[in-house]
Every structure is written in C-alpha cells, then in structure tokens.
C-alpha cells in the first residue's frame, strides 16, 4: 500500500488519466468538487502504448 501525506486533504480518489483533444489529458472528479482547489500526484510512469 502506498502512503502519501498532506496537511490539508479532504478526500482522495484513484483515477486513470485519459487522453483529451489533440495533446492534453484529463481526469474526472465528482461534480461536488467544482470550484475546489485540488492537487494531482502521478504514482506511475505513463504507458507509451497509450500514446
């Protein structure tokens, strides 16, 4: 199990980044998070096969 520490965490999600448009990427979060400040932590190397 991985462990990450932060002083101000409210909730944690485990998601996969999806391609978006012609060069970007995104993750989805709950609608109730709209307007909230978030932080994203990459926990693995990207898979070149997904490019």
PDB file of N, CA, C, O and CB in Angstrom:
ATOM      1  N   UNK A   1       0.838  -1.186   0.000  1.00  0.00           N
ATOM      2  CA  UNK A   1       0.000   0.000   0.000  1.00  0.00           C
ATOM      3  C   UNK A   1       0.880   1.245   0.000  1.00  0.00           C
ATOM      4  O   UNK A   1       1.817   1.349   0.791  1.00  0.00           O
ATOM      5  CB  UNK A   1      -0.951   0.000   1.215  1.00  0.00           C
ATOM      6  N   UNK A   2       0.576   2.186  -0.887  1.00  0.00           N
ATOM      7  CA  UNK A   2       1.311   3.448  -0.938  1.00  0.00           C
ATOM      8  C   UNK A   2       0.819   4.373   0.160  1.00  0.00           C
ATOM      9  O   UNK A   2      -0.326   4.280   0.602  1.00  0.00           O
ATOM     10  CB  UNK A   2       1.160   4.120  -2.319  1.00  0.00           C
ATOM     11  N   UNK A   3       1.704   5.274   0.598  1.00  0.00           N
ATOM     12  CA  UNK A   3       1.323   6.246   1.619  1.00  0.00           C
ATOM     13  C   UNK A   3       1.765   7.624   1.173  1.00  0.00           C
ATOM     14  O   UNK A   3       2.922   7.830   0.806  1.00  0.00           O
ATOM     15  CB  UNK A   3       1.941   5.888   2.996  1.00  0.00           C
ATOM     16  N   UNK A   4       0.840   8.563   1.207  1.00  0.00           N
ATOM     17  CA  UNK A   4       1.101   9.954   0.853  1.00  0.00           C
ATOM     18  C   UNK A   4       0.563  10.813   1.984  1.00  0.00           C
ATOM     19  O   UNK A   4      -0.527  10.564   2.498  1.00  0.00           O
ATOM     20  CB  UNK A   4       0.446  10.340  -0.527  1.00  0.00           C
ATOM     21  N   UNK A   5       1.321  11.813   2.366  1.00  0.00           N
ATOM     22  CA  UNK A   5       0.890  12.677   3.457  1.00  0.00           C
ATOM     23  C   UNK A   5       0.682  14.103   2.968  1.00  0.00           C
ATOM     24  O   UNK A   5       1.458  14.618   2.162  1.00  0.00           O
ATOM     25  CB  UNK A   5       1.910  12.653   4.594  1.00  0.00           C
ATOM     26  N   UNK A   6      -0.361  14.724   3.458  1.00  0.00           N
ATOM     27  CA  UNK A   6      -0.634  16.118   3.170  1.00  0.00           C
ATOM     28  C   UNK A   6      -1.288  16.728   4.408  1.00  0.00           C
ATOM     29  O   UNK A   6      -1.946  16.034   5.182  1.00  0.00           O
ATOM     30  CB  UNK A   6      -1.543  16.274   1.904  1.00  0.00           C
ATOM     31  N   UNK A   7      -1.101  18.007   4.579  1.00  0.00           N
ATOM     32  CA  UNK A   7      -1.661  18.668   5.754  1.00  0.00           C
ATOM     33  C   UNK A   7      -3.118  19.059   5.580  1.00  0.00           C
ATOM     34  O   UNK A   7      -3.793  19.368   6.563  1.00  0.00           O
ATOM     35  CB  UNK A   7      -0.856  19.886   6.082  1.00  0.00           C
ATOM     36  N   UNK A   8      -3.618  19.052   4.349  1.00  0.00           N
ATOM     37  CA  UNK A   8      -4.948  19.606   4.122  1.00  0.00           C
ATOM     38  C   UNK A   8      -5.837  18.762   3.213  1.00  0.00           C
ATOM     39  O   UNK A   8      -6.624  19.322   2.449  1.00  0.00           O
ATOM     40  CB  UNK A   8      -4.818  20.963   3.544  1.00  0.00           C
ATOM     41  N   UNK A   9      -5.739  17.449   3.269  1.00  0.00           N
ATOM     42  CA  UNK A   9      -6.552  16.598   2.393  1.00  0.00           C
ATOM     43  C   UNK A   9      -7.967  16.437   2.934  1.00  0.00           C
ATOM     44  O   UNK A   9      -8.168  16.265   4.137  1.00  0.00           O
ATOM     45  CB  UNK A   9      -5.899  15.222   2.227  1.00  0.00           C
ATOM     46  N   UNK A  10      -8.932  16.495   2.043  1.00  0.00           N
ATOM     47  CA  UNK A  10     -10.339  16.281   2.384  1.00  0.00           C
ATOM     48  C   UNK A  10     -10.817  14.914   1.889  1.00  0.00           C
ATOM     49  O   UNK A  10     -11.488  14.183   2.617  1.00  0.00           O
ATOM     50  CB  UNK A  10     -11.213  17.399   1.784  1.00  0.00           C
ATOM     51  N   UNK A  11     -10.463  14.577   0.637  1.00  0.00           N
ATOM     52  CA  UNK A  11     -10.846  13.305   0.027  1.00  0.00           C
ATOM     53  C   UNK A  11      -9.736  12.863  -0.909  1.00  0.00           C
ATOM     54  O   UNK A  11      -8.945  13.684  -1.375  1.00  0.00           O
ATOM     55  CB  UNK A  11     -12.201  13.425  -0.735  1.00  0.00           C
ATOM     56  N   UNK A  12      -9.677  11.558  -1.185  1.00  0.00           N
ATOM     57  CA  UNK A  12      -8.689  11.012  -2.114  1.00  0.00           C
ATOM     58  C   UNK A  12      -9.419  10.142  -3.131  1.00  0.00           C
ATOM     59  O   UNK A  12     -10.292   9.353  -2.769  1.00  0.00           O
ATOM     60  CB  UNK A  12      -7.586  10.191  -1.359  1.00  0.00           C
ATOM     61  N   UNK A  13      -9.056  10.290  -4.414  1.00  0.00           N
ATOM     62  CA  UNK A  13      -9.605   9.456  -5.482  1.00  0.00           C
ATOM     63  C   UNK A  13      -8.469   8.714  -6.159  1.00  0.00           C
ATOM     64  O   UNK A  13      -7.331   9.183  -6.169  1.00  0.00           O
ATOM     65  CB  UNK A  13     -10.398  10.308  -6.511  1.00  0.00           C
ATOM     66  N   UNK A  14      -8.776   7.558  -6.724  1.00  0.00           N
ATOM     67  CA  UNK A  14      -7.811   6.783  -7.505  1.00  0.00           C
ATOM     68  C   UNK A  14      -8.365   6.716  -8.919  1.00  0.00           C
ATOM     69  O   UNK A  14      -9.351   6.020  -9.159  1.00  0.00           O
ATOM     70  CB  UNK A  14      -7.570   5.332  -6.897  1.00  0.00           C
ATOM     71  N   UNK A  15      -7.744   7.433  -9.869  1.00  0.00           N
ATOM     72  CA  UNK A  15      -8.260   7.531 -11.236  1.00  0.00           C
ATOM     73  C   UNK A  15      -7.149   7.271 -12.243  1.00  0.00           C
ATOM     74  O   UNK A  15      -5.967   7.303 -11.902  1.00  0.00           O
ATOM     75  CB  UNK A  15      -8.888   8.914 -11.483  1.00  0.00           C
ATOM     76  N   UNK A  16      -7.545   7.012 -13.496  1.00  0.00           N
ATOM     77  CA  UNK A  16      -6.621   6.880 -14.615  1.00  0.00           C
ATOM     78  C   UNK A  16      -6.776   8.103 -15.503  1.00  0.00           C
ATOM     79  O   UNK A  16      -7.896   8.501 -15.823  1.00  0.00           O
ATOM     80  CB  UNK A  16      -6.879   5.564 -15.417  1.00  0.00           C
ATOM     81  N   UNK A  17      -5.662   8.702 -15.903  1.00  0.00           N
ATOM     82  CA  UNK A  17      -5.680   9.872 -16.782  1.00  0.00           C
ATOM     83  C   UNK A  17      -6.055   9.414 -18.192  1.00  0.00           C
ATOM     84  O   UNK A  17      -5.511   8.433 -18.699  1.00  0.00           O
ATOM     85  CB  UNK A  17      -4.291  10.606 -16.779  1.00  0.00           C
ATOM     86  N   UNK A  18      -6.980  10.126 -18.816  1.00  0.00           N
ATOM     87  CA  UNK A  18      -7.457   9.796 -20.161  1.00  0.00           C
ATOM     88  C   UNK A  18      -7.008  10.868 -21.153  1.00  0.00           C
ATOM     89  O   UNK A  18      -6.900  12.038 -20.786  1.00  0.00           O
ATOM     90  CB  UNK A  18      -9.001   9.658 -20.177  1.00  0.00           C
ATOM     91  N   UNK A  19      -6.742  10.480 -22.420  1.00  0.00           N
ATOM     92  CA  UNK A  19      -6.386  11.483 -23.428  1.00  0.00           C
ATOM     93  C   UNK A  19      -7.553  12.435 -23.677  1.00  0.00           C
ATOM     94  O   UNK A  19      -8.719  12.065 -23.542  1.00  0.00           O
ATOM     95  CB  UNK A  19      -5.967  10.801 -24.744  1.00  0.00           C
ATOM     96  N   UNK A  20      -7.209  13.676 -24.045  1.00  0.00           N
ATOM     97  CA  UNK A  20      -8.240  14.690 -24.280  1.00  0.00           C
ATOM     98  C   UNK A  20      -7.775  15.615 -25.384  1.00  0.00           C
ATOM     99  O   UNK A  20      -6.705  16.215 -25.286  1.00  0.00           O
ATOM    100  CB  UNK A  20      -8.551  15.493 -22.987  1.00  0.00           C
ATOM    101  N   UNK A  21      -8.570  15.733 -26.432  1.00  0.00           N
ATOM    102  CA  UNK A  21      -8.238  16.643 -27.522  1.00  0.00           C
ATOM    103  C   UNK A  21      -6.988  16.214 -28.268  1.00  0.00           C
ATOM    104  O   UNK A  21      -6.727  15.024 -28.444  1.00  0.00           O
ATOM    105  CB  UNK A  21      -8.056  18.042 -26.992  1.00  0.00           C
ATOM    106  N   UNK A  22      -6.204  17.225 -28.712  1.00  0.00           N
ATOM    107  CA  UNK A  22      -5.043  16.944 -29.564  1.00  0.00           C
ATOM    108  C   UNK A  22      -3.718  17.078 -28.817  1.00  0.00           C
ATOM    109  O   UNK A  22      -2.723  17.488 -29.415  1.00  0.00           O
ATOM    110  CB  UNK A  22      -5.045  17.876 -30.760  1.00  0.00           C
ATOM    111  N   UNK A  23      -3.680  16.757 -27.581  1.00  0.00           N
ATOM    112  CA  UNK A  23      -2.398  16.824 -26.879  1.00  0.00           C
ATOM    113  C   UNK A  23      -2.529  16.980 -25.383  1.00  0.00           C
ATOM    114  O   UNK A  23      -1.528  17.102 -24.677  1.00  0.00           O
ATOM    115  CB  UNK A  23      -1.594  17.949 -27.411  1.00  0.00           C
ATOM    116  N   UNK A  24      -3.732  16.977 -24.903  1.00  0.00           N
ATOM    117  CA  UNK A  24      -3.927  17.121 -23.465  1.00  0.00           C
ATOM    118  C   UNK A  24      -4.422  15.828 -22.843  1.00  0.00           C
ATOM    119  O   UNK A  24      -4.548  14.804 -23.514  1.00  0.00           O
ATOM    120  CB  UNK A  24      -4.905  18.246 -23.172  1.00  0.00           C
ATOM    121  N   UNK A  25      -4.696  15.893 -21.568  1.00  0.00           N
ATOM    122  CA  UNK A  25      -5.228  14.751 -20.841  1.00  0.00           C
ATOM    123  C   UNK A  25      -6.075  15.278 -19.693  1.00  0.00           C
ATOM    124  O   UNK A  25      -5.944  16.438 -19.304  1.00  0.00           O
ATOM    125  CB  UNK A  25      -4.085  13.820 -20.320  1.00  0.00           C
ATOM    126  N   UNK A  26      -6.946  14.428 -19.150  1.00  0.00           N
ATOM    127  CA  UNK A  26      -7.765  14.866 -18.023  1.00  0.00           C
ATOM    128  C   UNK A  26      -8.152  13.694 -17.129  1.00  0.00           C
ATOM    129  O   UNK A  26      -8.052  12.533 -17.526  1.00  0.00           O
ATOM    130  CB  UNK A  26      -9.018  15.576 -18.525  1.00  0.00           C
ATOM    131  N   UNK A  27      -8.583  14.009 -15.951  1.00  0.00           N
ATOM    132  CA  UNK A  27      -9.214  13.051 -15.046  1.00  0.00           C
ATOM    133  C   UNK A  27     -10.563  13.643 -14.649  1.00  0.00           C
ATOM    134  O   UNK A  27     -10.744  14.860 -14.675  1.00  0.00           O
ATOM    135  CB  UNK A  27      -8.309  12.753 -13.776  1.00  0.00           C
ATOM    136  N   UNK A  28     -11.488  12.798 -14.288  1.00  0.00           N
ATOM    137  CA  UNK A  28     -12.783  13.297 -13.834  1.00  0.00           C
ATOM    138  C   UNK A  28     -12.843  13.231 -12.313  1.00  0.00           C
ATOM    139  O   UNK A  28     -12.309  12.313 -11.690  1.00  0.00           O
ATOM    140  CB  UNK A  28     -13.945  12.484 -14.466  1.00  0.00           C
ATOM    141  N   UNK A  29     -13.492  14.204 -11.747  1.00  0.00           N
ATOM    142  CA  UNK A  29     -13.702  14.250 -10.298  1.00  0.00           C
ATOM    143  C   UNK A  29     -15.192  14.473 -10.055  1.00  0.00           C
ATOM    144  O   UNK A  29     -15.910  14.860 -10.977  1.00  0.00           O
ATOM    145  CB  UNK A  29     -12.834  15.383  -9.619  1.00  0.00           C
ATOM    146  N   UNK A  30     -15.665  14.240  -8.848  1.00  0.00           N
ATOM    147  CA  UNK A  30     -17.093  14.435  -8.574  1.00  0.00           C
ATOM    148  C   UNK A  30     -17.542  15.870  -8.839  1.00  0.00           C
ATOM    149  O   UNK A  30     -16.792  16.819  -8.614  1.00  0.00           O
ATOM    150  CB  UNK A  30     -17.401  14.063  -7.132  1.00  0.00           C
ATOM    151  N   UNK A  31     -18.755  16.010  -9.311  1.00  0.00           N
ATOM    152  CA  UNK A  31     -19.312  17.327  -9.616  1.00  0.00           C
ATOM    153  C   UNK A  31     -19.292  18.240  -8.387  1.00  0.00           C
ATOM    154  O   UNK A  31     -19.132  19.453  -8.520  1.00  0.00           O
ATOM    155  CB  UNK A  31     -20.743  17.186 -10.141  1.00  0.00           C
ATOM    156  N   UNK A  32     -19.451  17.670  -7.214  1.00  0.00           N
ATOM    157  CA  UNK A  32     -19.450  18.488  -5.993  1.00  0.00           C
ATOM    158  C   UNK A  32     -18.105  19.157  -5.738  1.00  0.00           C
ATOM    159  O   UNK A  32     -18.007  20.038  -4.885  1.00  0.00           O
ATOM    160  CB  UNK A  32     -19.822  17.634  -4.798  1.00  0.00           C
ATOM    161  N   UNK A  33     -17.058  18.746  -6.472  1.00  0.00           N
ATOM    162  CA  UNK A  33     -15.738  19.354  -6.326  1.00  0.00           C
ATOM    163  C   UNK A  33     -15.594  20.637  -7.152  1.00  0.00           C
ATOM    164  O   UNK A  33     -14.571  21.313  -7.038  1.00  0.00           O
ATOM    165  CB  UNK A  33     -14.664  18.358  -6.732  1.00  0.00           C
ATOM    166  N   UNK A  34     -16.563  20.986  -7.961  1.00  0.00           N
ATOM    167  CA  UNK A  34     -16.457  22.185  -8.792  1.00  0.00           C
ATOM    168  C   UNK A  34     -16.166  23.385  -7.905  1.00  0.00           C
ATOM    169  O   UNK A  34     -16.856  23.626  -6.914  1.00  0.00           O
ATOM    170  CB  UNK A  34     -17.757  22.412  -9.614  1.00  0.00           C
ATOM    171  N   UNK A  35     -15.140  24.129  -8.274  1.00  0.00           N
ATOM    172  CA  UNK A  35     -14.729  25.310  -7.517  1.00  0.00           C
ATOM    173  C   UNK A  35     -13.723  25.025  -6.415  1.00  0.00           C
ATOM    174  O   UNK A  35     -13.201  25.954  -5.800  1.00  0.00           O
ATOM    175  CB  UNK A  35     -15.924  25.955  -6.922  1.00  0.00           C
ATOM    176  N   UNK A  36     -13.442  23.750  -6.157  1.00  0.00           N
ATOM    177  CA  UNK A  36     -12.484  23.388  -5.110  1.00  0.00           C
ATOM    178  C   UNK A  36     -11.056  23.418  -5.656  1.00  0.00           C
ATOM    179  O   UNK A  36     -10.843  23.251  -6.857  1.00  0.00           O
ATOM    180  CB  UNK A  36     -12.809  21.990  -4.539  1.00  0.00           C
ATOM    181  N   UNK A  37     -10.101  23.628  -4.789  1.00  0.00           N
ATOM    182  CA  UNK A  37      -8.688  23.531  -5.141  1.00  0.00           C
ATOM    183  C   UNK A  37      -8.271  22.072  -4.975  1.00  0.00           C
ATOM    184  O   UNK A  37      -8.571  21.451  -3.956  1.00  0.00           O
ATOM    185  CB  UNK A  37      -7.802  24.486  -4.252  1.00  0.00           C
ATOM    186  N   UNK A  38      -7.571  21.519  -5.986  1.00  0.00           N
ATOM    187  CA  UNK A  38      -7.151  20.118  -5.931  1.00  0.00           C
ATOM    188  C   UNK A  38      -5.665  20.006  -6.248  1.00  0.00           C
ATOM    189  O   UNK A  38      -5.068  20.929  -6.803  1.00  0.00           O
ATOM    190  CB  UNK A  38      -7.978  19.258  -6.912  1.00  0.00           C
ATOM    191  N   UNK A  39      -5.075  18.870  -5.891  1.00  0.00           N
ATOM    192  CA  UNK A  39      -3.687  18.546  -6.227  1.00  0.00           C
ATOM    193  C   UNK A  39      -3.701  17.174  -6.891  1.00  0.00           C
ATOM    194  O   UNK A  39      -4.495  16.312  -6.516  1.00  0.00           O
ATOM    195  CB  UNK A  39      -2.749  18.564  -4.947  1.00  0.00           C
ATOM    196  N   UNK A  40      -2.831  16.967  -7.871  1.00  0.00           N
ATOM    197  CA  UNK A  40      -2.744  15.698  -8.580  1.00  0.00           C
ATOM    198  C   UNK A  40      -1.349  15.132  -8.373  1.00  0.00           C
ATOM    199  O   UNK A  40      -0.358  15.846  -8.526  1.00  0.00           O
ATOM    200  CB  UNK A  40      -3.063  15.870 -10.098  1.00  0.00           C
ATOM    201  N   UNK A  41      -1.265  13.842  -8.024  1.00  0.00           N
ATOM    202  CA  UNK A  41       0.013  13.171  -7.809  1.00  0.00           C
ATOM    203  C   UNK A  41       0.102  11.998  -8.770  1.00  0.00           C
ATOM    204  O   UNK A  41      -0.755  11.114  -8.762  1.00  0.00           O
ATOM    205  CB  UNK A  41       0.167  12.698  -6.327  1.00  0.00           C
ATOM    206  N   UNK A  42       1.155  11.991  -9.609  1.00  0.00           N
ATOM    207  CA  UNK A  42       1.353  10.845 -10.522  1.00  0.00           C
ATOM    208  C   UNK A  42       2.082   9.757  -9.749  1.00  0.00           C
ATOM    209  O   UNK A  42       3.119  10.021  -9.140  1.00  0.00           O
ATOM    210  CB  UNK A  42       2.168  11.259 -11.820  1.00  0.00           C
ATOM    211  N   UNK A  43       1.550   8.533  -9.764  1.00  0.00           N
ATOM    212  CA  UNK A  43       2.127   7.443  -8.979  1.00  0.00           C
ATOM    213  C   UNK A  43       2.743   6.339  -9.830  1.00  0.00           C
ATOM    214  O   UNK A  43       3.211   5.339  -9.286  1.00  0.00           O
ATOM    215  CB  UNK A  43       1.076   6.853  -8.094  1.00  0.00           C
ATOM    216  N   UNK A  44       2.756   6.498 -11.159  1.00  0.00           N
ATOM    217  CA  UNK A  44       3.406   5.516 -12.034  1.00  0.00           C
ATOM    218  C   UNK A  44       3.891   6.221 -13.286  1.00  0.00           C
ATOM    219  O   UNK A  44       3.479   7.342 -13.583  1.00  0.00           O
ATOM    220  CB  UNK A  44       2.438   4.351 -12.399  1.00  0.00           C
ATOM    221  N   UNK A  45       4.773   5.552 -14.017  1.00  0.00           N
ATOM    222  CA  UNK A  45       5.236   6.065 -15.295  1.00  0.00           C
ATOM    223  C   UNK A  45       4.133   5.891 -16.332  1.00  0.00           C
ATOM    224  O   UNK A  45       3.417   4.891 -16.290  1.00  0.00           O
ATOM    225  CB  UNK A  45       6.534   5.349 -15.742  1.00  0.00           C
ATOM    226  N   UNK A  46       3.972   6.836 -17.267  1.00  0.00           N
ATOM    227  CA  UNK A  46       2.972   6.674 -18.323  1.00  0.00           C
ATOM    228  C   UNK A  46       3.286   5.470 -19.206  1.00  0.00           C
ATOM    229  O   UNK A  46       4.451   5.127 -19.406  1.00  0.00           O
ATOM    230  CB  UNK A  46       2.891   7.941 -19.176  1.00  0.00           C
ATOM    231  N   UNK A  47       2.254   4.837 -19.729  1.00  0.00           N
ATOM    232  CA  UNK A  47       2.421   3.692 -20.620  1.00  0.00           C
ATOM    233  C   UNK A  47       2.554   4.216 -22.051  1.00  0.00           C
ATOM    234  O   UNK A  47       1.598   4.779 -22.583  1.00  0.00           O
ATOM    235  CB  UNK A  47       1.217   2.689 -20.492  1.00  0.00           C
ATOM    236  N   UNK A  48       3.741   4.040 -22.700  1.00  0.00           N
ATOM    237  CA  UNK A  48       3.926   4.538 -24.065  1.00  0.00           C
ATOM    238  C   UNK A  48       2.919   3.957 -25.058  1.00  0.00           C
ATOM    239  O   UNK A  48       2.652   4.578 -26.087  1.00  0.00           O
ATOM    240  CB  UNK A  48       5.326   4.225 -24.532  1.00  0.00           C
ATOM    241  N   UNK A  49       2.355   2.782 -24.774  1.00  0.00           N
ATOM    242  CA  UNK A  49       1.378   2.178 -25.673  1.00  0.00           C
ATOM    243  C   UNK A  49       0.091   2.972 -25.740  1.00  0.00           C
ATOM    244  O   UNK A  49      -0.693   2.801 -26.673  1.00  0.00           O
ATOM    245  CB  UNK A  49       1.079   0.769 -25.242  1.00  0.00           C
ATOM    246  N   UNK A  50      -0.140   3.841 -24.763  1.00  0.00           N
ATOM    247  CA  UNK A  50      -1.365   4.639 -24.726  1.00  0.00           C
ATOM    248  C   UNK A  50      -1.267   5.911 -25.554  1.00  0.00           C
ATOM    249  O   UNK A  50      -2.259   6.630 -25.679  1.00  0.00           O
ATOM    250  CB  UNK A  50      -1.702   4.994 -23.302  1.00  0.00           C
ATOM    251  N   UNK A  51      -0.107   6.214 -26.124  1.00  0.00           N
ATOM    252  CA  UNK A  51       0.062   7.459 -26.883  1.00  0.00           C
ATOM    253  C   UNK A  51      -0.518   7.373 -28.267  1.00  0.00           C
ATOM    254  O   UNK A  51      -0.454   8.341 -29.025  1.00  0.00           O
ATOM    255  CB  UNK A  51       1.514   7.820 -26.978  1.00  0.00           C
TER     256      UNK A  51
END
